[in-house]
């Protein structure tokens, strides 16, 4: 039995609230159970220096966790003067995930920066951030199209992410913190709406797991991401 009482293949309750920031071109407050992430998309009429003059744009992301997103206050990274390795790894993952479904040539010489700020954490902050970031990005792209800034949508597909793990000897979907902290193995899957694999992060926490175990995690991830992309569609419809 999972601590939450959910079935092994059940997501937490997921919701998307759009247009939560009056200033951002796209924004979304995404909730995976008690994990809440604010995603905002900002359009900048410039590209990174190394892309200048190439006729294409860039999509990147920044990620951060508010001090009381967790049970105990964590120090702001700005106070220490540098980002943690975890923060850098997660924001690079978010950026890669979004670029996997963007035609950067159609975007033109501009950049979209997606900020993902964790308001409350209960496991799966990176997967919630990726899934909500796509909604914010979609709204930013629609904002550009409404102003004839792009000839066609540079978004080629949806992208979403979900965690899976081995908990109590069973493969389970969308781990909350209580499960994640005691899992025998945990994994993050990032996939497109069409089912393409963007990235898989999978780690044994206690002992090595089998290929059959991995296949069970993969099957759960496909089911979960299919449900998440349907919820994304409903949110932006």
C-alpha positions in Angstrom: 0.0 0.0 0.0 1.3 3.4 -1.0 1.4 6.0 1.8 -1.1 8.2 -0.2 -3.4 5.3 -0.8 -3.1 5.7 -4.5 -3.0 2.7 -6.9 0.4 1.9 -8.3 -0.4 3.4 -11.7 -2.1 6.6 -10.4 -0.9 10.1 -10.7 -1.3 12.6 -8.0 -4.0 15.2 -8.6 -2.6 17.4 -11.4 -3.8 20.9 -12.2 -2.7 23.8 -14.4 -3.6 27.4 -13.8 -2.7 29.7 -16.7 -2.1 33.4 -16.9 -1.1 33.7 -13.2 1.4 36.5 -13.9 0.1 39.7 -15.5 3.5 40.6 -16.9 4.8 37.4 -18.4 4.0 36.5 -22.0 3.2 33.0 -20.7 2.6 31.6 -17.2 1.3 28.6 -15.4 1.0 27.4 -11.8 1.3 23.7 -12.0 0.4 21.4 -9.1 1.3 17.7 -8.8 -0.4 17.0 -5.5 1.5 19.1 -2.9 4.3 20.0 -5.3 3.5 23.4 -6.7 5.7 25.2 -9.3 5.2 28.6 -10.9 6.4 28.7 -14.5 6.8 31.9 -16.4 7.9 32.4 -20.0 9.6 35.6 -21.1 10.3 36.6 -24.7 13.5 38.5 -25.3 14.4 40.1 -28.6 17.9 38.8 -28.6 19.8 35.5 -28.8 22.8 34.2 -26.9 26.0 35.7 -28.4 27.1 32.4 -29.9 23.8 32.3 -32.0 24.0 35.8 -33.2 23.4 36.1 -37.0 22.4 32.5 -37.5 18.7 33.3 -38.0 17.4 31.0 -35.2 16.5 31.4 -31.6 16.9 29.7 -28.3 14.8 28.4 -25.4 16.4 28.1 -22.0 15.3 27.7 -18.4 16.1 28.7 -14.9 15.0 26.7 -11.8 14.9 27.6 -8.1 13.3 26.6 -4.9 11.9 29.1 -2.4 13.3 28.9 1.1 10.2 27.5 2.7 9.3 25.2 -0.2 10.5 22.4 2.1 9.8 21.4 5.7 12.8 23.4 6.9 14.0 26.6 5.5 16.7 26.3 2.9 19.2 29.2 2.3 18.7 31.2 -0.9 21.4 30.3 -3.4 21.9 34.0 -4.1 23.0 34.4 -0.5 25.8 31.9 -1.1 26.8 33.5 -4.4 26.4 30.4 -6.5 23.9 27.8 -7.7 24.1 24.2 -6.4 25.0 21.4 -8.8 21.4 20.1 -8.4 19.9 23.4 -9.5 22.1 23.6 -12.6 21.4 20.1 -13.6 17.6 20.5 -13.3 17.5 23.8 -15.2 19.5 22.3 -18.0 17.1 19.3 -18.1 14.1 21.7 -18.4 15.8 23.6 -21.2 16.7 20.5 -23.1 13.2 19.1 -22.7 11.6 22.3 -24.1 14.0 22.6 -27.0 13.2 19.0 -28.0 9.7 20.2 -29.2 10.8 23.6 -30.6 11.7 24.6 -34.1 14.4 27.2 -33.3 14.5 28.3 -36.9 10.9 29.3 -36.8 11.4 31.1 -33.6 13.7 33.6 -35.3 16.5 35.5 -33.6 14.9 35.7 -30.2 15.1 33.8 -26.9 12.4 32.5 -24.6 13.5 32.1 -21.0 11.3 29.9 -18.8 11.6 30.4 -15.1 10.5 27.6 -12.8 10.1 28.5 -9.2 9.2 25.8 -6.7 6.7 27.3 -4.2 6.1 24.0 -2.4 8.0 20.7 -2.7 6.7 17.2 -2.1 8.8 15.2 -4.6 8.9 15.4 -8.4 9.7 19.1 -8.6 11.6 18.7 -11.9 8.9 16.7 -13.6 6.2 19.1 -12.5 8.4 22.0 -13.7 8.9 20.5 -17.2 5.2 19.7 -17.6 4.1 23.2 -16.4 6.8 24.9 -18.4 5.4 23.5 -21.6 2.0 25.2 -20.9 3.8 28.5 -20.1 5.8 28.1 -23.3 2.7 27.4 -25.4 1.0 30.5 -24.1 4.1 32.6 -25.0 4.2 31.2 -28.5 0.5 31.9 -28.9 1.2 35.5 -27.7 3.8 35.9 -30.4 1.5 34.4 -33.1 -1.3 36.8 -32.1 1.2 39.7 -32.8 2.5 38.2 -36.1 5.9 37.9 -34.6 6.3 34.4 -36.1 4.8 33.0 -39.3 4.0 29.6 -37.8 4.1 28.0 -34.4 7.6 26.8 -33.6 6.1 24.3 -31.2 6.2 20.9 -32.9 4.7 18.8 -30.1 4.0 18.6 -26.4 6.5 17.5 -23.8 5.8 16.3 -20.2 7.7 14.4 -17.5 6.9 12.1 -14.7 8.7 10.1 -12.0 8.5 6.4 -11.4 10.1 4.2 -8.8 10.4 0.9 -7.0 8.8 1.3 -3.6 8.1 -1.6 -1.3 9.0 -4.0 -4.0 6.4 -2.5 -6.4 6.8 -0.3 -9.5 4.8 2.9 -8.8 4.0 6.1 -10.7 4.6 9.8 -9.7 6.4 9.5 -6.4 5.7 11.9 -3.6 8.5 12.8 -1.1 7.6 10.0 1.3 7.9 7.4 -1.4 10.9 9.0 -3.1 12.9 9.2 0.1 12.5 5.4 0.7 12.5 4.1 -2.9 14.7 1.2 -3.9 15.1 2.9 -7.3 13.7 6.1 -8.8 13.5 7.4 -12.4 12.4 10.5 -14.2 11.0 10.1 -17.7 10.6 13.0 -20.2 8.6 12.2 -23.3 6.8 14.0 -26.1 3.1 13.9 -26.9 3.9 11.6 -29.7 5.7 9.2 -27.4 9.2 10.1 -28.3 11.8 9.8 -25.5 13.6 13.0 -24.6 15.5 11.9 -21.5 15.5 9.1 -18.9 17.2 9.4 -15.6 17.2 6.2 -13.6 19.1 5.3 -10.5 19.2 2.4 -8.1 19.2 3.7 -4.5 19.8 0.4 -2.7 20.7 -2.6 -4.9 20.7 -3.0 -8.7 17.3 -3.6 -10.3 16.5 -5.8 -13.3 15.6 -5.1 -16.9 12.1 -6.4 -16.1 11.8 -3.8 -13.3 12.9 -1.1 -15.8 10.3 -2.2 -18.3 7.6 -1.9 -15.6 8.8 1.7 -14.8 8.8 2.5 -18.5 5.3 1.2 -19.0 4.1 3.3 -16.0 5.8 6.4 -17.4 4.2 6.0 -20.8 0.8 5.8 -19.2 1.4 8.7 -16.9 2.8 11.0 -19.6 -0.2 10.1 -21.9 -2.5 11.3 -19.1 -0.4 14.5 -18.5 -0.4 15.5 -22.2 -4.2 15.1 -22.3 -4.4 17.4 -19.2 -2.1 19.9 -21.0 -4.3 19.8 -24.0 -7.3 20.6 -21.9 -5.5 23.4 -20.1 -4.6 25.2 -23.3 -7.7 24.5 -25.3 
